[in-house]
């Protein structure tokens, strides 16, 4: 689930010619948060993710899916 988000953030950041520090400054989040986000940290604050996505005209929101056998934790 996190790979599309990571790819999206990295692609947009690079397309805009921004460093991780530049992105952090523009989004109003810490550099460590951007690093964690791009490295796929499993727990991130949604409000901060949305701060970053807002720079690209996007936001996280619920999406319907059906949990399959491979998606179940156990």
PyMOL Python script that loads the backbone (N, CA, C, O; Angstrom):
from pymol import cmd

cmd.read_pdbstr("""\
ATOM      1  N   UNK A   1       0.803  -1.200   0.000  1.00  0.00           N
ATOM      2  CA  UNK A   1       0.000   0.000   0.000  1.00  0.00           C
ATOM      3  C   UNK A   1       0.846   1.265   0.000  1.00  0.00           C
ATOM      4  O   UNK A   1       0.458   2.258  -0.617  1.00  0.00           O
ATOM      5  N   UNK A   2       1.981   1.257   0.668  1.00  0.00           N
ATOM      6  CA  UNK A   2       2.763   2.475   0.774  1.00  0.00           C
ATOM      7  C   UNK A   2       3.609   2.782  -0.469  1.00  0.00           C
ATOM      8  O   UNK A   2       4.000   3.932  -0.673  1.00  0.00           O
ATOM      9  N   UNK A   3       3.896   1.779  -1.295  1.00  0.00           N
ATOM     10  CA  UNK A   3       4.765   2.006  -2.435  1.00  0.00           C
ATOM     11  C   UNK A   3       4.235   3.060  -3.402  1.00  0.00           C
ATOM     12  O   UNK A   3       5.017   3.889  -3.868  1.00  0.00           O
ATOM     13  N   UNK A   4       2.918   3.067  -3.732  1.00  0.00           N
ATOM     14  CA  UNK A   4       2.426   4.123  -4.621  1.00  0.00           C
ATOM     15  C   UNK A   4       2.611   5.519  -4.032  1.00  0.00           C
ATOM     16  O   UNK A   4       2.912   6.463  -4.763  1.00  0.00           O
ATOM     17  N   UNK A   5       2.437   5.655  -2.735  1.00  0.00           N
ATOM     18  CA  UNK A   5       2.623   6.950  -2.085  1.00  0.00           C
ATOM     19  C   UNK A   5       4.085   7.375  -2.163  1.00  0.00           C
ATOM     20  O   UNK A   5       4.385   8.522  -2.492  1.00  0.00           O
ATOM     21  N   UNK A   6       4.976   6.468  -1.865  1.00  0.00           N
ATOM     22  CA  UNK A   6       6.408   6.780  -1.920  1.00  0.00           C
ATOM     23  C   UNK A   6       6.801   7.202  -3.325  1.00  0.00           C
ATOM     24  O   UNK A   6       7.465   8.222  -3.512  1.00  0.00           O
ATOM     25  N   UNK A   7       6.391   6.418  -4.312  1.00  0.00           N
ATOM     26  CA  UNK A   7       6.711   6.738  -5.699  1.00  0.00           C
ATOM     27  C   UNK A   7       6.156   8.082  -6.121  1.00  0.00           C
ATOM     28  O   UNK A   7       6.837   8.859  -6.790  1.00  0.00           O
ATOM     29  N   UNK A   8       4.921   8.359  -5.732  1.00  0.00           N
ATOM     30  CA  UNK A   8       4.287   9.623  -6.078  1.00  0.00           C
ATOM     31  C   UNK A   8       5.066  10.799  -5.496  1.00  0.00           C
ATOM     32  O   UNK A   8       5.374  11.759  -6.201  1.00  0.00           O
ATOM     33  N   UNK A   9       5.379  10.717  -4.213  1.00  0.00           N
ATOM     34  CA  UNK A   9       6.099  11.810  -3.542  1.00  0.00           C
ATOM     35  C   UNK A   9       7.471  12.025  -4.181  1.00  0.00           C
ATOM     36  O   UNK A   9       7.845  13.156  -4.491  1.00  0.00           O
ATOM     37  N   UNK A  10       8.210  10.950  -4.375  1.00  0.00           N
ATOM     38  CA  UNK A  10       9.549  11.081  -4.956  1.00  0.00           C
ATOM     39  C   UNK A  10       9.493  11.636  -6.374  1.00  0.00           C
ATOM     40  O   UNK A  10      10.277  12.517  -6.729  1.00  0.00           O
ATOM     41  N   UNK A  11       8.564  11.122  -7.189  1.00  0.00           N
ATOM     42  CA  UNK A  11       8.444  11.610  -8.572  1.00  0.00           C
ATOM     43  C   UNK A  11       8.123  13.092  -8.607  1.00  0.00           C
ATOM     44  O   UNK A  11       8.757  13.855  -9.337  1.00  0.00           O
ATOM     45  N   UNK A  12       7.156  13.493  -7.831  1.00  0.00           N
ATOM     46  CA  UNK A  12       6.754  14.906  -7.829  1.00  0.00           C
ATOM     47  C   UNK A  12       7.868  15.800  -7.289  1.00  0.00           C
ATOM     48  O   UNK A  12       8.126  16.875  -7.830  1.00  0.00           O
ATOM     49  N   UNK A  13       8.518  15.358  -6.232  1.00  0.00           N
ATOM     50  CA  UNK A  13       9.609  16.145  -5.654  1.00  0.00           C
ATOM     51  C   UNK A  13      10.723  16.344  -6.671  1.00  0.00           C
ATOM     52  O   UNK A  13      11.216  17.457  -6.858  1.00  0.00           O
ATOM     53  N   UNK A  14      11.115  15.256  -7.324  1.00  0.00           N
ATOM     54  CA  UNK A  14      12.192  15.336  -8.307  1.00  0.00           C
ATOM     55  C   UNK A  14      11.782  16.152  -9.529  1.00  0.00           C
ATOM     56  O   UNK A  14      12.587  16.910 -10.071  1.00  0.00           O
ATOM     57  N   UNK A  15      10.531  15.998  -9.961  1.00  0.00           N
ATOM     58  CA  UNK A  15      10.046  16.757 -11.118  1.00  0.00           C
ATOM     59  C   UNK A  15      10.079  18.261 -10.853  1.00  0.00           C
ATOM     60  O   UNK A  15      10.270  19.062 -11.768  1.00  0.00           O
ATOM     61  N   UNK A  16       9.890  18.627  -9.593  1.00  0.00           N
ATOM     62  CA  UNK A  16       9.932  20.037  -9.213  1.00  0.00           C
ATOM     63  C   UNK A  16      11.351  20.499  -8.885  1.00  0.00           C
ATOM     64  O   UNK A  16      11.566  21.669  -8.568  1.00  0.00           O
ATOM     65  N   UNK A  17      12.316  19.583  -8.962  1.00  0.00           N
ATOM     66  CA  UNK A  17      13.703  19.915  -8.673  1.00  0.00           C
ATOM     67  C   UNK A  17      13.959  20.220  -7.210  1.00  0.00           C
ATOM     68  O   UNK A  17      14.833  21.022  -6.882  1.00  0.00           O
ATOM     69  N   UNK A  18      13.197  19.580  -6.328  1.00  0.00           N
ATOM     70  CA  UNK A  18      13.331  19.842  -4.899  1.00  0.00           C
ATOM     71  C   UNK A  18      14.165  18.769  -4.214  1.00  0.00           C
ATOM     72  O   UNK A  18      14.082  17.589  -4.553  1.00  0.00           O
ATOM     73  N   UNK A  19      14.953  19.187  -3.264  1.00  0.00           N
ATOM     74  CA  UNK A  19      15.629  18.240  -2.386  1.00  0.00           C
ATOM     75  C   UNK A  19      14.635  17.848  -1.302  1.00  0.00           C
ATOM     76  O   UNK A  19      13.569  18.453  -1.184  1.00  0.00           O
ATOM     77  N   UNK A  20      14.977  16.845  -0.518  1.00  0.00           N
ATOM     78  CA  UNK A  20      14.117  16.486   0.603  1.00  0.00           C
ATOM     79  C   UNK A  20      13.975  17.661   1.565  1.00  0.00           C
ATOM     80  O   UNK A  20      12.891  17.891   2.103  1.00  0.00           O
ATOM     81  N   UNK A  21      15.039  18.395   1.784  1.00  0.00           N
ATOM     82  CA  UNK A  21      15.016  19.567   2.663  1.00  0.00           C
ATOM     83  C   UNK A  21      14.096  20.637   2.099  1.00  0.00           C
ATOM     84  O   UNK A  21      13.313  21.234   2.837  1.00  0.00           O
ATOM     85  N   UNK A  22      14.183  20.886   0.790  1.00  0.00           N
ATOM     86  CA  UNK A  22      13.301  21.872   0.156  1.00  0.00           C
ATOM     87  C   UNK A  22      11.836  21.500   0.362  1.00  0.00           C
ATOM     88  O   UNK A  22      11.011  22.344   0.711  1.00  0.00           O
ATOM     89  N   UNK A  23      11.526  20.214   0.137  1.00  0.00           N
ATOM     90  CA  UNK A  23      10.157  19.746   0.285  1.00  0.00           C
ATOM     91  C   UNK A  23       9.682  19.906   1.727  1.00  0.00           C
ATOM     92  O   UNK A  23       8.562  20.356   1.972  1.00  0.00           O
ATOM     93  N   UNK A  24      10.527  19.542   2.665  1.00  0.00           N
ATOM     94  CA  UNK A  24      10.184  19.685   4.079  1.00  0.00           C
ATOM     95  C   UNK A  24       9.890  21.148   4.418  1.00  0.00           C
ATOM     96  O   UNK A  24       8.907  21.447   5.096  1.00  0.00           O
ATOM     97  N   UNK A  25      10.732  22.043   3.951  1.00  0.00           N
ATOM     98  CA  UNK A  25      10.540  23.473   4.226  1.00  0.00           C
ATOM     99  C   UNK A  25       9.242  23.983   3.622  1.00  0.00           C
ATOM    100  O   UNK A  25       8.486  24.698   4.280  1.00  0.00           O
ATOM    101  N   UNK A  26       8.986  23.626   2.395  1.00  0.00           N
ATOM    102  CA  UNK A  26       7.762  24.094   1.715  1.00  0.00           C
ATOM    103  C   UNK A  26       6.498  23.528   2.343  1.00  0.00           C
ATOM    104  O   UNK A  26       5.474  24.208   2.412  1.00  0.00           O
ATOM    105  N   UNK A  27       6.570  22.286   2.798  1.00  0.00           N
ATOM    106  CA  UNK A  27       5.394  21.636   3.377  1.00  0.00           C
ATOM    107  C   UNK A  27       5.204  21.980   4.847  1.00  0.00           C
ATOM    108  O   UNK A  27       4.136  21.738   5.410  1.00  0.00           O
ATOM    109  N   UNK A  28       6.228  22.539   5.467  1.00  0.00           N
ATOM    110  CA  UNK A  28       6.129  22.869   6.885  1.00  0.00           C
ATOM    111  C   UNK A  28       6.260  21.659   7.795  1.00  0.00           C
ATOM    112  O   UNK A  28       5.687  21.615   8.883  1.00  0.00           O
ATOM    113  N   UNK A  29       7.026  20.677   7.328  1.00  0.00           N
ATOM    114  CA  UNK A  29       7.297  19.485   8.138  1.00  0.00           C
ATOM    115  C   UNK A  29       8.808  19.352   8.292  1.00  0.00           C
ATOM    116  O   UNK A  29       9.570  20.055   7.627  1.00  0.00           O
ATOM    117  N   UNK A  30       9.229  18.466   9.153  1.00  0.00           N
ATOM    118  CA  UNK A  30      10.653  18.271   9.371  1.00  0.00           C
ATOM    119  C   UNK A  30      11.298  17.407   8.290  1.00  0.00           C
ATOM    120  O   UNK A  30      10.635  16.592   7.648  1.00  0.00           O
ATOM    121  N   UNK A  31      12.572  17.596   8.106  1.00  0.00           N
ATOM    122  CA  UNK A  31      13.332  16.792   7.149  1.00  0.00           C
ATOM    123  C   UNK A  31      13.248  15.316   7.498  1.00  0.00           C
ATOM    124  O   UNK A  31      13.136  14.472   6.609  1.00  0.00           O
ATOM    125  N   UNK A  32      13.301  15.004   8.767  1.00  0.00           N
ATOM    126  CA  UNK A  32      13.206  13.603   9.196  1.00  0.00           C
ATOM    127  C   UNK A  32      11.890  12.975   8.746  1.00  0.00           C
ATOM    128  O   UNK A  32      11.857  11.809   8.353  1.00  0.00           O
ATOM    129  N   UNK A  33      10.794  13.757   8.803  1.00  0.00           N
ATOM    130  CA  UNK A  33       9.504  13.239   8.355  1.00  0.00           C
ATOM    131  C   UNK A  33       9.560  12.881   6.872  1.00  0.00           C
ATOM    132  O   UNK A  33       9.079  11.819   6.477  1.00  0.00           O
ATOM    133  N   UNK A  34      10.134  13.741   6.057  1.00  0.00           N
ATOM    134  CA  UNK A  34      10.244  13.470   4.609  1.00  0.00           C
ATOM    135  C   UNK A  34      11.090  12.226   4.378  1.00  0.00           C
ATOM    136  O   UNK A  34      10.744  11.385   3.548  1.00  0.00           O
ATOM    137  N   UNK A  35      12.177  12.106   5.093  1.00  0.00           N
ATOM    138  CA  UNK A  35      13.023  10.910   4.951  1.00  0.00           C
ATOM    139  C   UNK A  35      12.254   9.647   5.338  1.00  0.00           C
ATOM    140  O   UNK A  35      12.297   8.643   4.628  1.00  0.00           O
ATOM    141  N   UNK A  36      11.553   9.708   6.464  1.00  0.00           N
ATOM    142  CA  UNK A  36      10.748   8.560   6.896  1.00  0.00           C
ATOM    143  C   UNK A  36       9.685   8.220   5.861  1.00  0.00           C
ATOM    144  O   UNK A  36       9.465   7.048   5.558  1.00  0.00           O
ATOM    145  N   UNK A  37       9.032   9.227   5.324  1.00  0.00           N
ATOM    146  CA  UNK A  37       7.997   9.030   4.316  1.00  0.00           C
ATOM    147  C   UNK A  37       8.558   8.342   3.078  1.00  0.00           C
ATOM    148  O   UNK A  37       7.991   7.363   2.593  1.00  0.00           O
ATOM    149  N   UNK A  38       9.662   8.852   2.574  1.00  0.00           N
ATOM    150  CA  UNK A  38      10.249   8.298   1.355  1.00  0.00           C
ATOM    151  C   UNK A  38      10.908   6.943   1.578  1.00  0.00           C
ATOM    152  O   UNK A  38      11.137   6.207   0.618  1.00  0.00           O
ATOM    153  N   UNK A  39      11.216   6.601   2.818  1.00  0.00           N
ATOM    154  CA  UNK A  39      11.792   5.293   3.112  1.00  0.00           C
ATOM    155  C   UNK A  39      10.735   4.270   3.497  1.00  0.00           C
ATOM    156  O   UNK A  39      11.057   3.117   3.786  1.00  0.00           O
ATOM    157  N   UNK A  40       9.466   4.691   3.501  1.00  0.00           N
ATOM    158  CA  UNK A  40       8.382   3.755   3.747  1.00  0.00           C
ATOM    159  C   UNK A  40       8.123   3.413   5.196  1.00  0.00           C
ATOM    160  O   UNK A  40       7.679   2.306   5.499  1.00  0.00           O
ATOM    161  N   UNK A  41       8.392   4.345   6.100  1.00  0.00           N
ATOM    162  CA  UNK A  41       8.097   4.094   7.516  1.00  0.00           C
ATOM    163  C   UNK A  41       6.635   3.668   7.633  1.00  0.00           C
ATOM    164  O   UNK A  41       5.758   4.250   6.994  1.00  0.00           O
ATOM    165  N   UNK A  42       6.385   2.661   8.443  1.00  0.00           N
ATOM    166  CA  UNK A  42       5.046   2.072   8.506  1.00  0.00           C
ATOM    167  C   UNK A  42       4.026   2.919   9.261  1.00  0.00           C
ATOM    168  O   UNK A  42       2.824   2.731   9.072  1.00  0.00           O
ATOM    169  N   UNK A  43       4.462   3.834  10.098  1.00  0.00           N
ATOM    170  CA  UNK A  43       3.510   4.685  10.815  1.00  0.00           C
ATOM    171  C   UNK A  43       3.915   6.145  10.645  1.00  0.00           C
ATOM    172  O   UNK A  43       4.992   6.568  11.065  1.00  0.00           O
ATOM    173  N   UNK A  44       3.025   6.892  10.022  1.00  0.00           N
ATOM    174  CA  UNK A  44       3.255   8.317   9.786  1.00  0.00           C
ATOM    175  C   UNK A  44       1.989   9.078  10.144  1.00  0.00           C
ATOM    176  O   UNK A  44       0.890   8.534  10.036  1.00  0.00           O
ATOM    177  N   UNK A  45       2.124  10.303  10.560  1.00  0.00           N
ATOM    178  CA  UNK A  45       0.954  11.125  10.871  1.00  0.00           C
ATOM    179  C   UNK A  45       0.260  11.546   9.584  1.00  0.00           C
ATOM    180  O   UNK A  45       0.870  12.140   8.695  1.00  0.00           O
ATOM    181  N   UNK A  46      -1.011  11.230   9.502  1.00  0.00           N
ATOM    182  CA  UNK A  46      -1.786  11.524   8.296  1.00  0.00           C
ATOM    183  C   UNK A  46      -1.864  13.019   8.021  1.00  0.00           C
ATOM    184  O   UNK A  46      -1.827  13.434   6.863  1.00  0.00           O
ATOM    185  N   UNK A  47      -1.969  13.828   9.056  1.00  0.00           N
ATOM    186  CA  UNK A  47      -2.034  15.268   8.826  1.00  0.00           C
ATOM    187  C   UNK A  47      -0.763  15.784   8.157  1.00  0.00           C
ATOM    188  O   UNK A  47      -0.817  16.676   7.310  1.00  0.00           O
ATOM    189  N   UNK A  48       0.373  15.221   8.540  1.00  0.00           N
ATOM    190  CA  UNK A  48       1.634  15.637   7.924  1.00  0.00           C
ATOM    191  C   UNK A  48       1.758  15.109   6.494  1.00  0.00           C
ATOM    192  O   UNK A  48       2.268  15.804   5.615  1.00  0.00           O
ATOM    193  N   UNK A  49       1.293  13.886   6.265  1.00  0.00           N
ATOM    194  CA  UNK A  49       1.291  13.348   4.899  1.00  0.00           C
ATOM    195  C   UNK A  49       0.464  14.278   4.018  1.00  0.00           C
ATOM    196  O   UNK A  49       0.870  14.606   2.903  1.00  0.00           O
ATOM    197  N   UNK A  50      -0.680  14.698   4.510  1.00  0.00           N
ATOM    198  CA  UNK A  50      -1.532  15.590   3.735  1.00  0.00           C
ATOM    199  C   UNK A  50      -0.910  16.969   3.528  1.00  0.00           C
ATOM    200  O   UNK A  50      -1.163  17.607   2.506  1.00  0.00           O
ATOM    201  N   UNK A  51      -0.111  17.436   4.468  1.00  0.00           N
ATOM    202  CA  UNK A  51       0.612  18.699   4.273  1.00  0.00           C
ATOM    203  C   UNK A  51       1.539  18.584   3.073  1.00  0.00           C
ATOM    204  O   UNK A  51       1.621  19.501   2.255  1.00  0.00           O
ATOM    205  N   UNK A  52       2.231  17.466   2.968  1.00  0.00           N
ATOM    206  CA  UNK A  52       3.155  17.250   1.854  1.00  0.00           C
ATOM    207  C   UNK A  52       2.365  17.103   0.556  1.00  0.00           C
ATOM    208  O   UNK A  52       2.690  17.746  -0.442  1.00  0.00           O
ATOM    209  N   UNK A  53       1.342  16.273   0.562  1.00  0.00           N
ATOM    210  CA  UNK A  53       0.548  16.050  -0.644  1.00  0.00           C
ATOM    211  C   UNK A  53      -0.139  17.321  -1.135  1.00  0.00           C
ATOM    212  O   UNK A  53      -0.345  17.484  -2.338  1.00  0.00           O
ATOM    213  N   UNK A  54      -0.490  18.213  -0.232  1.00  0.00           N
ATOM    214  CA  UNK A  54      -1.160  19.457  -0.613  1.00  0.00           C
ATOM    215  C   UNK A  54      -0.309  20.282  -1.573  1.00  0.00           C
ATOM    216  O   UNK A  54      -0.846  21.004  -2.414  1.00  0.00           O
ATOM    217  N   UNK A  55       1.001  20.181  -1.454  1.00  0.00           N
ATOM    218  CA  UNK A  55       1.884  20.908  -2.377  1.00  0.00           C
ATOM    219  C   UNK A  55       1.705  20.449  -3.818  1.00  0.00           C
ATOM    220  O   UNK A  55       1.985  21.193  -4.758  1.00  0.00           O
ATOM    221  N   UNK A  56       1.236  19.220  -3.981  1.00  0.00           N
ATOM    222  CA  UNK A  56       1.048  18.642  -5.301  1.00  0.00           C
ATOM    223  C   UNK A  56      -0.427  18.592  -5.698  1.00  0.00           C
ATOM    224  O   UNK A  56      -0.789  17.972  -6.698  1.00  0.00           O
ATOM    225  N   UNK A  57      -1.278  19.254  -4.902  1.00  0.00           N
ATOM    226  CA  UNK A  57      -2.694  19.288  -5.197  1.00  0.00           C
ATOM    227  C   UNK A  57      -3.425  17.986  -4.909  1.00  0.00           C
ATOM    228  O   UNK A  57      -4.425  17.680  -5.559  1.00  0.00           O
ATOM    229  N   UNK A  58      -2.938  17.218  -3.942  1.00  0.00           N
ATOM    230  CA  UNK A  58      -3.537  15.930  -3.601  1.00  0.00           C
ATOM    231  C   UNK A  58      -3.717  15.806  -2.088  1.00  0.00           C
ATOM    232  O   UNK A  58      -3.214  16.626  -1.320  1.00  0.00           O
ATOM    233  N   UNK A  59      -4.437  14.773  -1.680  1.00  0.00           N
ATOM    234  CA  UNK A  59      -4.591  14.442  -0.259  1.00  0.00           C
ATOM    235  C   UNK A  59      -4.929  12.964  -0.143  1.00  0.00           C
ATOM    236  O   UNK A  59      -5.420  12.349  -1.089  1.00  0.00           O
ATOM    237  N   UNK A  60      -4.662  12.409   1.020  1.00  0.00           N
ATOM    238  CA  UNK A  60      -5.033  11.027   1.309  1.00  0.00           C
ATOM    239  C   UNK A  60      -6.509  11.009   1.672  1.00  0.00           C
ATOM    240  O   UNK A  60      -7.015  11.917   2.330  1.00  0.00           O
ATOM    241  N   UNK A  61      -7.190   9.954   1.228  1.00  0.00           N
ATOM    242  CA  UNK A  61      -8.587   9.793   1.595  1.00  0.00           C
ATOM    243  C   UNK A  61      -8.938   8.318   1.530  1.00  0.00           C
ATOM    244  O   UNK A  61      -8.208   7.536   0.921  1.00  0.00           O
ATOM    245  N   UNK A  62     -10.051   7.924   2.151  1.00  0.00           N
ATOM    246  CA  UNK A  62     -10.435   6.513   2.154  1.00  0.00           C
ATOM    247  C   UNK A  62     -10.703   5.999   0.738  1.00  0.00           C
ATOM    248  O   UNK A  62     -11.280   6.690  -0.103  1.00  0.00           O
ATOM    249  N   UNK A  63     -10.271   4.781   0.513  1.00  0.00           N
ATOM    250  CA  UNK A  63     -10.507   4.107  -0.754  1.00  0.00           C
ATOM    251  C   UNK A  63     -11.042   2.719  -0.437  1.00  0.00           C
ATOM    252  O   UNK A  63     -10.489   2.011   0.405  1.00  0.00           O
ATOM    253  N   UNK A  64     -12.113   2.334  -1.109  1.00  0.00           N
ATOM    254  CA  UNK A  64     -12.690   1.016  -0.871  1.00  0.00           C
ATOM    255  C   UNK A  64     -11.769  -0.075  -1.411  1.00  0.00           C
ATOM    256  O   UNK A  64     -11.153   0.081  -2.465  1.00  0.00           O
ATOM    257  N   UNK A  65     -11.688  -1.164  -0.683  1.00  0.00           N
ATOM    258  CA  UNK A  65     -10.941  -2.328  -1.133  1.00  0.00           C
ATOM    259  C   UNK A  65     -11.507  -3.544  -0.430  1.00  0.00           C
ATOM    260  O   UNK A  65     -12.215  -3.439   0.572  1.00  0.00           O
ATOM    261  N   UNK A  66     -11.186  -4.669  -0.968  1.00  0.00           N
ATOM    262  CA  UNK A  66     -11.620  -5.920  -0.341  1.00  0.00           C
ATOM    263  C   UNK A  66     -10.377  -6.644   0.139  1.00  0.00           C
ATOM    264  O   UNK A  66      -9.479  -6.959  -0.641  1.00  0.00           O
ATOM    265  N   UNK A  67     -10.343  -6.901   1.435  1.00  0.00           N
ATOM    266  CA  UNK A  67      -9.181  -7.547   2.021  1.00  0.00           C
ATOM    267  C   UNK A  67      -9.108  -8.993   1.534  1.00  0.00           C
ATOM    268  O   UNK A  67     -10.071  -9.751   1.659  1.00  0.00           O
ATOM    269  N   UNK A  68      -7.972  -9.359   0.987  1.00  0.00           N
ATOM    270  CA  UNK A  68      -7.754 -10.720   0.536  1.00  0.00           C
ATOM    271  C   UNK A  68      -6.931 -11.508   1.528  1.00  0.00           C
ATOM    272  O   UNK A  68      -6.493 -10.973   2.546  1.00  0.00           O
ATOM    273  N   UNK A  69      -6.725 -12.744   1.242  1.00  0.00           N
ATOM    274  CA  UNK A  69      -5.960 -13.615   2.142  1.00  0.00           C
ATOM    275  C   UNK A  69      -4.551 -13.056   2.348  1.00  0.00           C
ATOM    276  O   UNK A  69      -4.030 -13.082   3.463  1.00  0.00           O
ATOM    277  N   UNK A  70      -3.936 -12.552   1.280  1.00  0.00           N
ATOM    278  CA  UNK A  70      -2.574 -12.033   1.388  1.00  0.00           C
ATOM    279  C   UNK A  70      -2.505 -10.728   2.181  1.00  0.00           C
ATOM    280  O   UNK A  70      -1.441 -10.360   2.678  1.00  0.00           O
ATOM    281  N   UNK A  71      -3.649 -10.017   2.303  1.00  0.00           N
ATOM    282  CA  UNK A  71      -3.664  -8.741   3.001  1.00  0.00           C
ATOM    283  C   UNK A  71      -3.882  -8.872   4.490  1.00  0.00           C
ATOM    284  O   UNK A  71      -3.632  -7.924   5.234  1.00  0.00           O
ATOM    285  N   UNK A  72      -4.344 -10.029   4.945  1.00  0.00           N
ATOM    286  CA  UNK A  72      -4.644 -10.207   6.357  1.00  0.00           C
ATOM    287  C   UNK A  72      -3.373 -10.324   7.181  1.00  0.00           C
ATOM    288  O   UNK A  72      -2.400 -10.956   6.771  1.00  0.00           O
ATOM    289  N   UNK A  73      -3.405  -9.708   8.336  1.00  0.00           N
ATOM    290  CA  UNK A  73      -2.272  -9.823   9.249  1.00  0.00           C
ATOM    291  C   UNK A  73      -2.431 -11.107  10.040  1.00  0.00           C
ATOM    292  O   UNK A  73      -3.547 -11.527  10.344  1.00  0.00           O
ATOM    293  N   UNK A  74      -1.327 -11.717  10.366  1.00  0.00           N
ATOM    294  CA  UNK A  74      -1.474 -12.927  11.167  1.00  0.00           C
ATOM    295  C   UNK A  74      -0.240 -13.679  11.364  1.00  0.00           C
ATOM    296  O   UNK A  74      -0.248 -14.717  12.025  1.00  0.00           O
TER     297      UNK A  74
END
""", "prot")
cmd.dss("prot")
cmd.show_as("cartoon", "prot")
cmd.util.cbc("prot")
cmd.orient("prot")
